[in-house]
Amino acid sequence: MIKATIKGTIPSKSNCYKVIKLGNKCSLGKSKALKDYEKSFFIQLPPALRGLMIDGFFEFYIDVFYPSQRSDLDNSLKAALDCLQMAKTIKNDNKCVKIVAQKAIDKDDPRIEFEIKPI
């Protein structure tokens, strides 16, 4: 089982994209909050987990500590899994077969604590 804690408030994936104009076309781009969180996530992720590349099925257990009650738990799950995929800890988040998530409030120390269990 792989465990880690990442400090900071995880952004809601549903609110982390903005419409950007590329010439005559529009596209979705990541918000500064999401980009900053992804950088912080990678820096805080233990080096042994970067590039680990779990390519089989896995279970994901996560406790999300928010600074207030306003955030939705489900919107944070995708952001966490996407960060793990970008760090190459997991090959693809579509291999996640089980998610157990809990929401808690800690205004002084927002964070996520997670475990990945390859199966």
Steps between C-alpha positions, in 0.01 A plus 500: 500500500624846407424793733561875480378835630482812285454834679280776361143538385425274206311695233168385366557354156165633378604861566861478382466562131453824311418570139804626310513634145756354263475703181149443369441198724407464865625231731511417868811585698597425857451774756796638691367335818506156336846552348636617836348201680643256245849646552464487878367143482799384298750671732339348811456152354769273645770439233446123524144552369596716202524283192387190690257428213243266647353366177253245636176534690506678833284622786518863612435611858496873570420733788455861390539768766345829382532840665117534499182304436438661156700260280356189335687178565432346161658789309830447680534133410566563131761766578688263734495213251609729216794623709604140569481425129706811411764395755502156339412335829214333317491435127132576453225593743258279307666205679350617830240239596408627846497840669442552871487870582432703813457872549620683809554861601836634619516874441859519627643208302310418178645193330437165345615170645481211258586135453528303178459126521602308185287189452 
